[in-house]
């Protein structure tokens, strides 16, 4: 297993392109081909940029299809259709090859910070390492970790074999790393490191601490159900951090979140989000979609499942007997004022046109659906929505307009978030609905957080509305009072379904996060047994290990397969934290 120990000149050139004003940057002259010879702070932006570059690509090509945000319109009979759970080999390799390289660089960064005696930069490195390894293990399950980390630091280019650690043990270490990072940053007296080296937080240590603790809340929620079911809610750790009681710790974090400070300060507003910048003016900072043609960009159509959840719709059946939904625009829609129903204010930030494409269609049914007169305008254009390009084509400025009508540019945004501020409201709403946080045990507490999460998510995407805007108020009332959750309005019995359905919406364009929540909880309730659904009609529970692991890691790889996958590199086995009775029963509903 070697991919993440190769320190390439390509990564170095990326680092050089971001500027040369970092503290001690001239030290790179010692070995101009080795990123690891740079000072620790110089690692930050290259790692963050490449991580986000790959995660937004993974969302659009994989998560969007698995989690029914979008549907492929590729009508080639031979195509591997991810939204039908037919996963190409290259897709299974995406996160492994991309994020292990950055995890290796973060491990180098941490070692450099230790050598420099800089505890604050050690803390930043631990937060980055935690973010990366959770994404890797959440994608594949048991993965190389402990020995792999040591191998990164040995410079042994000819030794690749490393054992696979259990996901449970990896999460133990992640919790310890995040506790260490919070402790180090709490004791840190410096306010900044070089802003040139950190384009996410401009070198502000306090914002890194808030991000680390926000990530900690995500980590605790990720494993909470499993730890409670398996270990009574308490996870043993190490000599320093002996154990963590998941519900109790989430309560501690919630108190800090509510107070805006405390022992575990977290993001306080949208301004605290980790926003990774991109630029259309600098080739080294282009998005992964920058050169994508309109034809390829438009092959991703909005899913009818998403249309139904975001817009108040009528259910219709076309001439082929395929059920779909069609809505009338909100009375606050700038294109069609005064003409009807409720619209999620985020919709126009994500999609052109408001008709969706059903999931799991056979190839001929998909072609007929798209070509049918029922799904075309009088001019012969498809009514099925495609992802927006939101800039004024004349000026390049993002702005609303009755002509192009969009307010966001998904293809070439100036920045993308690694984590949304709204996620915290949904995390604590869920913890409250589960009875894990005493102060949130009543429906009023977690309903308030649900509303906060919805509003914050809207404002994260639509800067031209406010929380008091009639369009936002109307949609929020619809979310609470509409019979949207298993045919009922929001109540204590369906609170988890409601919270996690809206969290699914809020995780749009956030890497693999909604896929993780679905595997962890079974929400949102998604139909997975359509006529073209492969993988035994199971929405993939993991990505297969890359095929080259068989010959790169010939001893540890078969051992990993035998230990937890029944000897086969499949995508139907649950990762550790997803293997709970609640999750299984909820996911099973999609095949009934």
Secondary structure, DSSP 8 states (H G I E B T S, - for coil): --GGG---HHHHHHHHHT-S-STTGGGGGG-TT-GGGS-GGGHHHHHHHHHHHHHHHHIIIIIHHHTTSEEE----TT---GGGT---HHHHHHHHHHHHHHHHHHHHHHHHHHHHT-HHHHHHHHHHHHHHHHHHHHHHSSEE-HHHHHHHHHT-TT-----EE-HHHHHHHHHHHHHHHHHHHHH----B--GGG-TTTTTBHHHHHHHHHHHHHHHHHHHHHHHHHHHTTEEE--SSS-EEEHHHHHHHHHHHHHHT-STT----SGGGS-EEE--SS-GGG--TTTT--HHHHTTEEEBHHHHHHHB-EEEEE-TTS-EEEEE---TT-SSSTT----B-TTHHHHEESSB-B-SS--HHHHHHHHHSGGGB-TTS-B-B-EE---B-TTT--B---TTT-----SSS-SEEESS-THHHHHHHHHHHHTT-SGGG-SHHHHHHHHHHHHHHHHHHH-TT--TTSHHHHHHHHHHHHSS-BTTB-S-TTTHHHHHHHHHHHHTTTSTTHHHHHHHHH--S------TT--GGG---SS----TTHHHHSTTHHHHHHHHHSTTS--S-S--GGG--HHHHHHHHGGG-
